[in-house]
Amino acid sequence: EGGGVGRIRASLGEDGAHLSTGESAGTSLCFPHLCLCLCLSGVHVLQRMYGCEWDDETNESLSGFYQYGYDGEDFISFNLTEEAWVAARREAEVTKRRWEKHEGVKEHWKTYLTHRCISWVQEYVAYRQSSLVRTELPPSVSLLQKEPSSPVTCMATGFYPGATLSWRRGEEELHEEVEPGEILPNPDGTFQMSAALDLSSVPPEDWSSYKCVFQLSGGQEVPTSLDRKRIRTNWGKTGGGGDDGEKNGLVLLWEQRLLLFSS
């Protein structure tokens, strides 16, 4: 039907699909390499998904998948290991039999998933490699506290992916007392993240045994000791200074960190 055909064509993008009629199954939706036999009436959703997995250490193809879904359910897929088509529902049997008659279709996807797809993965990884492994910028690590009774938040910003942020007591990494935040993007392409430490049961004289530790993947640790003088607050001057420039910096931090200090 017109409505169903139009919706399906829109969802397929530039696959070059066209429609033809024939066989008892009804309408065939055809691509450059194959046709699906579907009963098209009304509005339907056809989904196609394919991909591959590559081991960058051994440079080997590990797995691949190619599958169709129809109206939210699995329809047919290609088992790369067994090099066979698998019909997920009775209506897909017609398509399976048609595709099994054409060895070229199977060979096409076998070659694509084990070679062409791997090449694309390698190429895209190379595109992102320059930013994924960038470590030239030293991160900025700050200690923040909204109110005197609030947790102390360790905020690291200005780094690239592959970093961790944790709280330690001595050399013991803490988990129950810590609430980790999300890794969020900065406007300049770097990232920020936070970790809040609950100190409600810790006496002030024991604060010196705590520290926030930032570390890039495989890089040197950047520890920041829990010192009340280093904590930036909303109720008074920052310990160790607190001039106008410092307070302006706090306001900027407040706005950029998704209103961490908002009441």
C-alpha positions in Angstrom: 0.0 0.0 0.0 1.1 3.6 -0.6 1.4 4.5 3.1 3.4 1.5 4.0 5.7 1.6 1.0 6.5 5.3 1.6 7.3 4.8 5.3 9.6 1.9 4.6 11.4 3.7 1.8 12.0 6.6 4.2 13.5 4.4 6.8 15.9 2.7 4.4 17.8 5.8 3.4 20.0 5.4 0.4 20.0 1.6 0.2 18.6 1.8 -3.3 15.6 -0.4 -2.4 12.7 -0.9 -4.8 9.5 -2.9 -4.8 8.3 -5.7 -7.0 5.4 -8.2 -6.7 5.5 -11.9 -7.1 5.4 -15.3 -5.2 2.8 -16.2 -2.7 4.3 -14.1 0.0 3.1 -10.9 -1.6 5.5 -8.0 -2.1 9.3 -8.1 -2.3 11.5 -5.3 -1.0 14.6 -5.5 -3.1 18.2 -4.2 -2.5 21.1 -4.3 -4.9 22.1 -7.8 -3.6 18.9 -9.3 -2.3 15.1 -9.1 -1.9 12.9 -9.6 1.2 9.5 -11.2 0.8 7.0 -9.3 2.9 3.3 -8.9 3.0 3.0 -5.1 2.9 -0.3 -3.6 4.0 -0.6 -0.5 6.0 2.4 1.0 7.9 5.3 -1.2 8.9 8.8 -0.8 10.3 11.8 -2.6 8.7 15.1 -2.5 10.5 18.5 -3.6 9.3 21.5 -3.9 11.6 25.0 -5.2 10.9 28.5 -4.9 12.4 31.7 -6.6 13.3 34.1 -7.1 16.2 37.9 -6.7 15.8 40.7 -7.6 18.1 43.2 -4.7 17.9 46.0 -6.8 19.6 45.8 -9.9 17.3 44.4 -7.9 14.3 41.8 -10.7 13.9 38.1 -10.6 13.1 36.3 -12.0 16.1 32.7 -11.9 15.0 30.1 -10.3 12.8 26.3 -9.9 12.5 23.8 -9.1 9.9 20.1 -9.1 10.7 16.7 -7.8 9.9 13.8 -6.9 12.1 10.2 -6.4 11.0 7.6 -4.6 13.1 9.8 -4.7 16.2 10.6 -8.5 16.0 13.5 -10.4 14.6 12.9 -11.5 11.0 16.0 -13.1 9.5 19.8 -13.1 10.2 23.0 -14.4 8.9 25.0 -16.7 11.1 28.6 -15.9 10.2 30.1 -18.9 12.0 27.9 -21.5 10.2 27.6 -19.3 7.1 23.8 -19.9 7.1 20.6 -17.8 7.0 18.4 -18.1 10.1 14.7 -17.4 9.9 13.4 -16.0 13.2 9.7 -16.4 12.2 7.6 -18.4 9.8 7.1 -15.5 7.5 10.8 -15.3 6.9 11.1 -18.8 5.5 10.3 -17.6 1.9 13.1 -15.0 2.2 15.5 -17.6 3.6 14.8 -20.1 0.7 15.3 -17.4 -1.9 18.6 -16.2 -0.4 19.9 -19.7 0.0 19.5 -20.1 -3.8 22.0 -17.3 -4.4 25.5 -18.1 -3.0 26.6 -14.7 -4.0 24.5 -13.1 -1.3 26.1 -15.2 1.4 29.6 -14.7 0.1 29.0 -10.9 -0.2 28.1 -10.6 3.5 30.8 -13.1 4.7 33.4 -11.0 2.9 31.9 -7.7 4.1 31.8 -8.8 7.8 35.3 -10.3 7.9 37.1 -7.8 5.7 35.4 -4.6 4.6 33.7 -4.0 8.0 37.0 -4.5 9.8 38.6 -2.0 7.6 35.9 0.6 8.5 36.4 -0.1 12.2 40.1 0.4 11.9 39.6 3.6 10.0 37.2 5.1 12.4 39.4 4.1 15.4 42.3 5.9 13.7 40.1 9.0 13.2 39.4 9.2 16.9 42.8 8.0 18.1 44.4 11.4 18.2 41.7 12.7 20.7 41.2 9.5 22.7 44.8 9.2 23.8 45.6 12.9 24.2 47.2 13.6 27.6 49.1 16.9 27.0 46.8 19.1 29.0 47.2 18.9 32.8 43.8 18.5 34.5 42.4 21.1 36.9 41.3 19.4 40.1 39.3 21.4 42.7 37.6 20.6 46.0 34.1 22.0 46.3 31.4 22.2 49.0 27.9 23.6 48.8 27.3 23.9 52.5 29.3 23.1 55.7 27.3 19.9 56.1 27.4 18.9 52.4 29.7 16.2 50.9 33.0 17.5 49.6 33.1 17.1 45.8 36.3 16.5 43.9 36.0 18.1 40.5 38.4 17.3 37.7 38.2 19.1 34.3 40.2 19.7 31.2 41.2 16.1 30.4 40.5 13.7 27.6 38.8 10.2 27.8 40.4 7.4 29.7 40.7 8.9 33.2 39.5 7.8 36.7 38.7 9.8 39.8 38.5 8.3 43.2 38.7 9.1 46.9 41.1 7.3 49.2 41.7 7.0 52.9 45.4 6.5 53.1 45.9 4.0 50.2 42.5 2.4 50.6 40.1 3.3 47.8 36.6 4.3 49.1 33.3 3.2 47.6 30.4 3.3 50.1 31.1 6.9 51.1 31.6 8.1 47.6 29.0 9.2 45.0 30.6 9.3 41.5 29.3 11.7 39.0 29.0 11.4 35.2 31.7 12.2 32.7 30.5 15.3 30.9 31.9 17.2 27.9 33.3 20.7 28.1 32.9 23.2 25.2 36.5 23.0 24.3 36.4 19.2 23.6 37.8 18.2 26.9 35.9 16.5 29.7 35.0 16.8 33.3 33.9 14.5 36.1 33.3 14.6 39.8 33.2 12.4 42.9 31.4 13.5 46.2 32.7 12.2 49.5 30.4 12.0 52.5 32.3 13.2 55.6 29.3 13.3 58.0 30.8 10.6 60.2 34.5 11.8 59.9 35.9 14.0 62.6 37.7 17.1 61.3 41.0 16.0 62.8 40.9 12.9 60.5 40.4 14.8 57.2 44.1 14.9 56.5 44.1 11.2 55.9 41.8 11.6 52.9 42.7 12.5 49.3 41.1 12.7 45.9 43.1 10.9 43.2 42.9 11.7 39.5 44.6 9.4 37.0 44.7 9.2 33.2 44.9 5.7 31.8 48.4 4.4 32.3 49.5 7.9 33.5 50.8 9.3 36.7 48.4 9.9 39.7 47.4 13.4 40.6 46.5 13.4 44.3 44.7 16.3 46.1 44.7 16.1 49.9 41.5 17.0 51.7 42.4 20.3 53.3 39.7 22.7 54.5 41.8 25.6 53.2 41.6 24.3 49.6 37.9 23.8 49.5 35.9 26.3 47.5 32.6 27.1 49.1 29.4 29.1 48.5 29.3 30.7 51.9 32.6 32.4 52.3 36.0 33.0 50.7 38.0 30.2 49.3 40.6 29.1 51.8 44.0 30.4 51.0 42.9 33.5 49.2 39.4 34.4 48.2 40.1 37.6 46.3 37.7 38.8 43.6 39.4 36.8 40.9 39.0 33.7 42.9 35.3 34.3 43.5 34.8 35.1 39.9 36.4 31.8 39.0 34.0 30.1 41.4 31.0 31.7 39.7 32.2 30.4 36.3 32.7 27.0 37.8 29.2 27.1 39.3 27.7 27.8 35.9 29.8 25.3 33.9 29.3 22.4 36.3 25.6 22.1 35.7 24.7 24.2 38.8 26.5 21.9 41.2 26.1 24.6 43.9 22.6 25.6 43.1 20.2 25.7 46.1 
